[in-house]
Amino acid sequence: MSTRVLVLNSGSSSVKYQLFDMRDNSRLAAGLVERIGERTSLVRHTPLAAGGRARERTGPVADHDAALKAMAGELAADGLGLDSPELAAIGHRVVHGGKRFTEPTVVDDRVCAEIERLIPVAPLHNPANLTGIRTARALRPDLPQVAVFDTAFHTTMPESAARYAIDVKTADEHRIRRYGFHGTSHAYVSRATADLLGKAPEEVNVIVLHLGNGASASAVRGGRCVDTSMGLTPLEGLVMGTRSGDMDPAVIFHLMRVGGMSADEIDTLLNKKSGLVGLCGDNDMREIRRRIDEGDERAKLAFDIYIHRLKKYIGAYYAVLGRVDAVAFTAGVGENAAPVREAAVAGLEGMGLAVDAERNAARGDGPRLISPEGARVAVAVVPTDEEMEIATQTYALVGKNN
Ligand code: AMP
């Protein structure tokens, strides 16, 4: 029986992969190919099943085809090759699925064409995702390949949350609406949070705070997303590592008319040189906390702006949901930065939100509660696992046909 699923996350210059055995959700291997197209590409492979050590080598990997062949070679060396009859499917992360893809989808030529059609709304991500899919299909044409979309979980948002208040005809013509991203993580974490509370997803309302280098919040009612902070692109919403998040759109006209900047320059400014890095020069929360401890005022202000925005979203989503059972922190910052979690809920006792200092400071690998015993709203740290979620969704779609 075929019970293995390979998960591929294909970026513009990197490919990350994990191989799962879905009988027990175990990870058999993980690896990445970085700096594709350069002379010093890196191939790192870890044979997890054998408890093996990571193998690493550098050298030119010309393109995605060469990268996937390098991955296939590494897997084959551990007896886990792509030609194994035990491989049930390949699951691909695809960033933008538009309105059309509300579910994981088995890839065919038509699906590829549709992902290509969405490139104008996801110019940074969809081309690389598509290259990964096409290359993998060429390697194993007979194997089911499944696209799992970052936007899919958010397609349940009502029109009142998904539409911008701009001219409807213009919006529709250019497919301008709020799509949301990190959906695979929001789906996984909202379910895992329900699990932690010992309830079914349908029974709980959760605010999920995915705080990584990119960051987004979502309001999840009974397992379905009803609002999220990212919009047409991942630029909207929270203050992020390098992205501004929410801002008066007139800042853009001002920078064009008065600052003489081009659309591309402003795009780079807002996506790459703003957020924490724009405010204080660092986007790593560890470094920012270290600087704050040394009395650095710029780092302190960057932290305060980050927290202020986060708090506003917690309040907004509390109002959207009406009743909140849990607030879940996840991703690099959310899982590791206790001071961020503490500051985000400080002063919200009136809303039933608080963290227990000792629980918040304790480290741990799995999902855990950090709110005081008997709190009205659970506050939790729930590590995300997007690869596992992609594998689960992929296997659910194709595994039953095995
Ligand atoms: P992600 O995008 O989910 O991989 O998150 C990456 C970010 O997590 C980094 O840029 C750091 O800001 C943050 N991070 C990772 N580890 C820690 C930590 N121990 N303490 C604070 N922040 C952390």
Residues whose N, C-alpha, C, O or C-beta is under 5 A from the ligand:
A	BS01	AMP	L211 G212 N213 G214 N283 D284 M285 R286 A331 G332 V333 N336 A337
